[in-house]
């Protein structure tokens, strides 16, 4: 199995529980936006604890980036990643397929499920081909929104935040069948979904109920 030991260049929080890592990029290591790899921490007790994370950097960048949600309270891999600092080492493995971009459409993300879409949006923007895409981004609170300013800059009015536990005076929202119906149009070909398993299943079911064909729905593979 392919694996590379890479040094952490920087590690900073982008929300209260989401951390952004920049690491070395091995020579000849290639991927396409939306793909992922298994990552481990290069410490004796953790080298065999692999977890999949999506690249958020552009493929031609001289480094790799990951944006990872930290889960505490059970001494898991992400809780260990919370303590990882510049100079520490990670182990990355083979690239594998995740979500592949097939053309303009509606992107439906739940929480940290935004990560493959970040790479895709950054790549399309670098090519001048981002127009025609809309993002529906579901989070529990505004404090949970990952890269809010960048996504707003990239997508403008096509960046739609859906906040479940909205502040007082703002309607609480979730992505449901009724909300999705407002973003389904005759010219929309693809619907991309990424988030927790149940979220993904629910969104796909809603889309099918609204007449969207299976071949139009793109999920992690």
N, C-alpha and C positions, 0 to 999 in steps of 0.2 A: 504494500500500500504506500502510495506516495505521501511523504510528509516532509515538512520544512520547519526548522526552528527559526523563528523571526523575533527580533528585538522590538519592544514597544518604544515608539518614538514619543508619543504623547497620549495622555489619558485624562479626559475631562468630562464632567457631567454637563449634559445639555438640557436635562430636566432634573427634578428632584430624585428620580430613580432610573434614569437612562444615561448611560456612559458612552462616550465617543472615543474610540481607540484608533490611533494611527500606528501602523506597524511596517516593518521592512517588507519589501516585495522581492521574492526570490527571482533570480534571472530566469527568463523564459516562462514565467507563471502567467497564464492568460485566462481570461474569463469574459463573459458577455454580461451586460447589465441585467439584473434579475437573478443571476446565479449565486450559489452559496458554496461554503466549504465547512467541514467539521473542524472545530477549534478545540484545543486543549491547552492547559497551563503547564509550562515546562517546570514542574516540581514533582518530586518522587511520588507523592500520593495522588497526583492529578493527571499524569501523562496519558492515562488510559480512559479518562473521563471526557469523551468527545461530545460536543454539542454543535448543532448546525447554526451557522450565522451567515447572513447575506452580506455581500460586499456592497458598500455604499459609495466607494470611490469610482472615478472614471477608469475604464480599462487601460488607458494609456498613461495614467498617473505613475509616478515613480515610487509610489507607496501603496499600501492597502489600508482601507478604512472599514471599520465595523461600528454600528450603533446598536448597543445591547441594553436591554432592560434588565435591571438588577432585581432579583427576587431574594429577599432576606428571610431568615427564620428557620431554614432547614439545612444550612451548611452545604448548599449545592454549588454548582460550577459558577453561576453568575454571582453568588455571594462572595466567592473567592475572587472573581474578576473585579469586584468592588475595591479590593485591596491592591490590585495590580497597578504599578506605576511605571513611568519611563525608565528604561534600563532592564526591566523584567522581560522574560521571554514567553512567547506562546508557541504552540505547534499547530501549523495549518496543514491540511491534507488535500486530497484531490478535489477539484472543482466538480460540482454536480448541478444538474438542471433544477431550476426553481420555477420562476415565472418568466415566460418569454414574451416579449413585446411583439404583437402581430398587427398593430396599426392603431390609429386614434380610437379612443373610447372613453368609457367611464371607469375610473379606478375607485374601488370600494375598500377602504382600509379600516381595520380595528386596532387601535393602540399601536404596539410595536410591529404590527403587520405592515406598517408603512415602509419598512426598510427596503424591500426589493423595488418599491415604487420610487424611492429616493434616487437609487442608481439609474433607473430608467428615465426619470424626469431630467436628471443632470445630463445624461447622455443625449437625449433628444434636444435639450436646450443648446448643447455644444454644437449640434448639427443644424440648429435653426428650425427644428421640426417638432416643437412642442405644441404648437397650435392645434386645437381640435380635441384636446384631452381635458377631462374634468375629474377632480378628486373629491370624493365624499369621505371625510375623515372622522371616524367616531372615537370619542374619548369620554372618560368619566368626568373630568374637569378640565378647565382651560390650562391648568398647570401641567397636565399630562401631554399637551400637544408637542410633538417632537418637531424641531426645526420649523416652527411656525413662521418666522420672518422669511426664511429662505423659500418655503413653499408658497407663501403669499407673493414674493417677488417673482417666482417662476410662473405661477398660474393665475395671479390676479383674481378676478371675479370668478374664475373657475375652480378656486380653492374654497370648498364648502366645509365648514366645521360643524359637526353634529355633537353637541355636548349633553350628556345624560344628566349630570348633576349640575345644571347651570346655576349661576349666581342669582340671587333674588332679583326679580324683575325681568328675568329672561326665561322664555319658555323652555322647559326641559324637552330634549329631543333624543330619539334613537332612530337608527336607520331601519325602517320597516317597509312593508310593501307599498304603503301609501306614499311615503317619501320617495322611494325608488321610481315609482310611476311618473313622477315629475321630471325625471332625468332620462327617460326612455324616449327616443325619437327615431324617426324613420332612417336618419342618416347615421345612427350609432351602430357600429358593427360589432365592437368588442366590449365585454364587461369583465374587468379584472378584479379578483377578490383575494384579499390576504388578511388574516387575523387569526384569533383563536379558532379551534376546530369547529365549535358549535356556531360561531359567528359565520364562518365560511359556508357551512351547511345551510344555515338559515338564509343567507343572502342568495345562494344559488337557487334555493327553493322558491324564494320570492320572485326572482327573475323568471324562472320557468313558469310560474303562475301568471306572470305578466306577458307571456308569449315569447320569451327569449329562448332560442334554441341552444342545445347543449354545446354546439360547436362555437357559439358566440361567447361562452363563459370560459374564462381563463383562470385557473387556480394553480397552486403550487404542485409541481410534479416531482 
